[in-house]
């Protein structure tokens, strides 16, 4: 009989746990007017608490109207005096908020909260691929194909970026462009937002008599913007470059400059981007090579998007018979994965 009672009690506890409302385990904001909001708190910023309840999209409430905040997760918190701590929120009253720091309670003034953000994940990856094609028939037959792919991987304080461009242009059956371009860079955030690292690139375009050009270098850089909607980073450095043309080869020291910028709008459904890099060769005819890509991406459905961009390449000393600049308007579709 006793065993049967234990089983009944265990079953009752299991049933009660399974029926416990999820809200009991959610973050909680108690307002001065008595309202209690439960959901997932994402951040505290600009004197506002951002929370997403189970019944609506994320919205914000004024921190000045909040009595108490309670969370399960740990946030990276910045206080009015510049101090930064990793803590969860316990409870609050009378204008004070309790933080849990390493299992110890610490009371602070609610007004001293400047910023609270979820810690960045140790691992993060973003990849995408795009296909851009233009075919014209009639007085002039042309086929322009451009495939582009890039990926970024974050492992703690270490970041890896790589992109690939594969372009083939043909007019009246003759190739006018055969460009293959690969870029790679590595960053170590040794003192965020400052980083140091290495970069490498390889390019080939037989139509310009460029058999290959590769560059290896060391860089130092800084993240200017890095938040939910914006990312801007710049870097500069020096390295070694070698160029092999049809009839000659050159190599020597090179200066390196790189800029990457993205800005998401409409919760990421629309984005503006601009990337450019400069290589200045301290050898031969001191050629300066500038490459840029500027445009917009529009989400179509899920992870599929349309894109339009303007690519501009410029060389101060191009190979004999080649133009200084090369412009391309690109329209196509892509996918994130």
C-alpha positions in Angstrom: 0.0 0.0 0.0 2.8 2.4 0.9 4.6 1.8 -2.5 1.3 2.5 -4.2 1.0 5.8 -2.4 4.6 6.8 -3.3 3.8 6.0 -7.0 0.6 8.1 -6.8 2.5 11.0 -5.2 5.3 10.8 -7.9 2.7 10.8 -10.6 1.0 13.8 -9.1 4.2 15.7 -8.9 5.1 14.9 -12.5 1.6 15.9 -13.7 1.8 19.2 -11.8 5.2 20.0 -13.2 4.0 19.3 -16.8 1.0 21.5 -16.3 3.0 24.4 -14.7 2.6 27.5 -16.9 5.7 28.4 -18.9 5.3 31.9 -17.7 6.5 30.9 -14.2 9.9 30.2 -15.8 9.9 33.3 -18.0 11.5 36.7 -17.3 9.3 39.1 -15.5 8.9 42.9 -15.4 6.7 44.4 -12.6 5.5 47.9 -13.4 4.7 50.8 -11.0 1.0 50.6 -12.0 0.9 47.0 -10.9 1.1 45.3 -14.3 3.2 42.2 -14.5 4.7 41.3 -17.9 6.2 37.9 -18.5 8.3 36.9 -21.5 11.8 37.0 -22.7 13.9 40.1 -21.9 16.4 40.7 -24.7 18.1 43.9 -23.4 18.0 47.1 -21.5 19.0 50.1 -23.6 18.3 53.8 -23.8 16.4 53.7 -20.5 14.0 51.0 -21.9 13.4 47.3 -21.1 12.8 45.2 -24.2 10.6 42.1 -23.6 8.8 39.7 -25.9 5.8 38.0 -24.3 4.3 34.8 -25.6 1.2 36.7 -26.9 2.9 39.5 -28.9 6.0 40.8 -30.7 8.8 42.4 -28.7 8.1 45.8 -27.3 9.7 48.1 -24.8 8.7 49.8 -21.5 10.3 52.8 -19.8 12.8 51.8 -17.2 11.6 54.6 -15.0 8.2 52.9 -14.8 9.7 49.6 -13.7 9.7 48.4 -10.1 11.3 45.0 -10.5 13.1 42.8 -13.1 13.6 39.1 -12.7 15.5 36.9 -15.2 16.9 33.4 -15.3 19.7 34.1 -17.7 22.8 36.1 -17.1 23.3 39.5 -18.8 26.3 41.7 -19.5 25.4 44.8 -17.5 26.9 48.2 -17.6 26.2 50.7 -14.8 26.2 54.5 -14.7 29.7 54.7 -13.2 31.1 52.6 -16.1 31.4 49.4 -14.1 30.6 46.2 -16.0 29.3 42.9 -14.5 27.8 39.6 -15.6 24.7 39.1 -13.5 21.1 38.0 -13.5 18.2 40.1 -12.2 16.5 38.8 -8.9 13.9 41.3 -7.7 13.5 45.0 -6.9 11.6 47.5 -4.8 11.7 51.1 -3.7 13.9 52.1 -6.7 16.5 49.4 -6.0 17.2 46.3 -8.1 18.9 43.2 -6.9 21.6 41.6 -9.1 22.9 38.0 -8.6 26.7 38.1 -9.3 28.5 34.8 -8.8 25.7 33.6 -6.5 26.0 36.8 -4.4 23.3 39.5 -4.1 24.1 43.1 -4.8 21.6 45.9 -4.7 21.9 48.8 -7.2 19.7 51.8 -7.9 17.4 51.1 -10.9 18.4 54.4 -12.4 22.0 53.3 -12.5 21.3 50.6 -15.1 22.7 51.9 -18.4 22.9 48.7 -20.5 22.1 45.0 -20.2 22.7 42.6 -23.1 22.7 38.9 -23.6 26.3 37.6 -23.8 27.5 36.9 -27.3 27.5 33.2 -28.2 30.9 31.6 -28.3 30.2 30.1 -31.8 28.3 31.9 -34.6 28.3 31.4 -38.3 26.6 33.4 -41.1 26.9 32.3 -44.8 25.2 33.2 -48.0 25.4 32.5 -51.7 24.2 34.6 -54.7 23.6 34.0 -58.4 23.4 36.9 -60.8 22.7 36.4 -64.5 22.0 38.7 -67.4 21.3 37.3 -70.9 20.7 39.4 -74.0 19.7 38.3 -77.5 19.3 40.3 -80.6 21.7 42.8 -82.2 24.2 41.9 -79.5 24.3 38.4 -77.8 25.7 38.6 -74.3 25.8 36.3 -71.3 26.9 37.7 -67.9 27.1 35.4 -65.0 28.4 36.2 -61.5 28.4 33.8 -58.6 29.3 35.1 -55.2 29.4 33.4 -51.8 30.8 34.5 -48.4 30.9 33.1 -44.8 31.9 34.5 -41.4 32.6 32.3 -38.4 33.1 33.5 -34.9 34.8 31.3 -32.3 35.0 33.2 -29.1 37.5 36.1 -29.7 38.5 34.7 -33.1 36.8 35.6 -36.4 37.2 34.2 -39.8 35.9 35.8 -43.0 36.0 34.4 -46.6 34.3 35.3 -49.9 34.5 34.0 -53.4 33.6 35.7 -56.7 33.3 33.7 -59.9 32.5 35.9 -62.9 32.1 35.0 -66.6 31.0 37.6 -69.2 30.6 36.7 -72.9 29.6 39.0 -75.9 28.9 37.5 -79.3 30.5 34.3 -78.3 33.7 35.9 -77.1 34.7 36.0 -73.4 35.2 39.6 -72.1 35.7 38.7 -68.4 37.0 35.6 -66.7 37.5 36.7 -63.1 38.1 34.4 -60.1 38.6 36.1 -56.8 39.1 34.6 -53.3 39.5 36.7 -50.1 40.2 35.4 -46.6 40.9 37.3 -43.3 41.4 36.3 -39.7 40.8 38.5 -36.7 41.7 38.1 -33.1 39.9 40.5 -30.7 42.7 40.9 -28.3 41.1 44.0 -26.7 37.6 44.5 -28.1 36.8 46.4 -30.2 40.5 46.3 -31.3 41.8 43.3 -33.2 44.8 42.0 -35.1 45.1 39.3 -37.7 46.1 38.2 -41.1 44.7 38.5 -44.6 45.1 36.6 -47.9 43.7 37.0 -51.4 44.1 35.4 -54.8 42.8 36.6 -58.2 42.9 35.5 -61.8 41.6 37.2 -65.0 43.1 35.8 -68.2 41.2 38.4 -70.3 43.3 41.1 -68.6 46.4 38.9 -69.1 46.5 38.4 -65.3 47.5 34.8 -64.7 47.4 35.3 -61.0 47.8 37.8 -58.2 48.1 36.8 -54.6 48.6 38.9 -51.5 49.5 37.9 -47.9 49.5 40.4 -45.1 49.2 41.3 -41.4 46.5 43.7 -40.3 45.4 45.8 -37.3 41.7 46.9 -37.1 38.9 48.2 -35.0 35.1 47.6 -34.9 33.5 51.0 -35.1 29.9 49.7 -34.9 28.7 46.3 -33.7 25.2 46.0 -32.6 22.0 44.2 -33.5 21.5 46.2 -36.7 24.8 47.7 -37.7 28.4 46.5 -38.2 31.3 48.6 -39.3 34.9 47.6 -39.2 38.1 49.0 -40.6 41.6 47.5 -40.8 45.0 48.4 -42.3 48.2 46.6 -42.6 51.1 45.6 -44.8 52.1 42.5 -46.7 53.6 40.9 -49.8 52.1 40.6 -53.2 53.1 38.8 -56.4 51.6 39.3 -59.9 52.1 37.0 -62.9 51.1 38.4 -66.2 51.4 36.8 -69.6 54.9 38.0 -70.2 56.2 39.3 -66.9 56.1 38.8 -63.1 56.3 41.4 -60.4 56.4 41.2 -56.6 57.1 43.2 -53.5 55.7 45.0 -50.5 52.1 46.2 -50.4 49.9 48.4 -48.2 46.4 47.0 -47.2 43.2 48.8 -46.3 39.8 47.2 -45.8 36.3 48.4 -44.8 33.1 46.4 -44.2 29.7 47.9 -43.4 26.2 46.5 -43.1 23.0 48.1 -41.8 19.8 46.1 -41.3 16.4 47.7 -41.4 12.9 46.4 -40.8 14.0 43.7 -38.4 16.6 42.5 -40.9 14.2 42.1 -43.9 16.1 44.9 -45.7 19.8 45.6 -45.6 22.3 48.1 -47.0 25.9 47.0 -47.4 29.2 48.5 -48.5 32.6 46.8 -48.7 35.8 48.0 -50.2 39.5 47.3 -50.1 42.7 48.9 -51.3 46.0 47.4 -52.1 48.9 49.8 -52.9 52.0 48.2 -54.4 55.4 49.6 -53.4 57.0 48.0 -56.4 56.9 48.2 -60.2 54.8 51.1 -61.3 53.2 51.6 -57.8 49.9 50.2 -58.9 46.9 51.0 -56.6 44.0 48.5 -56.8 40.6 49.5 -55.4 37.6 47.1 -55.3 34.2 47.9 -53.9 30.7 46.4 -53.7 27.7 48.5 -52.6 24.1 47.5 -52.6 20.9 46.4 -51.0 19.3 43.0 -50.0 15.6 42.4 -49.7 14.2 39.3 -48.1 11.7 37.5 -50.3 10.8 34.5 -48.2 12.5 32.8 -45.2 16.2 32.8 -46.0 15.9 33.7 -49.7 16.5 37.3 -50.8 16.9 39.5 -53.8 19.9 41.7 -54.2 21.0 44.7 -56.3 24.6 46.0 -56.1 27.1 48.1 -57.8 30.6 46.8 -58.2 33.5 49.1 -59.0 37.1 48.1 -59.6 39.9 50.5 -60.3 43.6 50.2 -61.0 46.0 53.2 -61.5 48.3 51.1 -63.6 46.3 48.3 -65.3 47.9 45.8 -67.8 48.5 47.2 -71.3 45.3 47.2 -73.3 43.1 47.1 -70.2 40.9 49.9 -68.9 41.6 51.6 -65.5 38.1 50.9 -64.2 35.5 48.2 -64.4 31.9 48.8 -63.3 29.1 46.2 -62.9 25.5 46.6 -61.9 24.4 43.2 -60.4 20.8 42.0 -59.9 20.1 38.5 -58.6 18.9 36.3 -55.9 20.6 34.7 -52.9 20.1 32.5 -49.9 21.4 32.5 -46.3 22.4 29.3 -44.7 
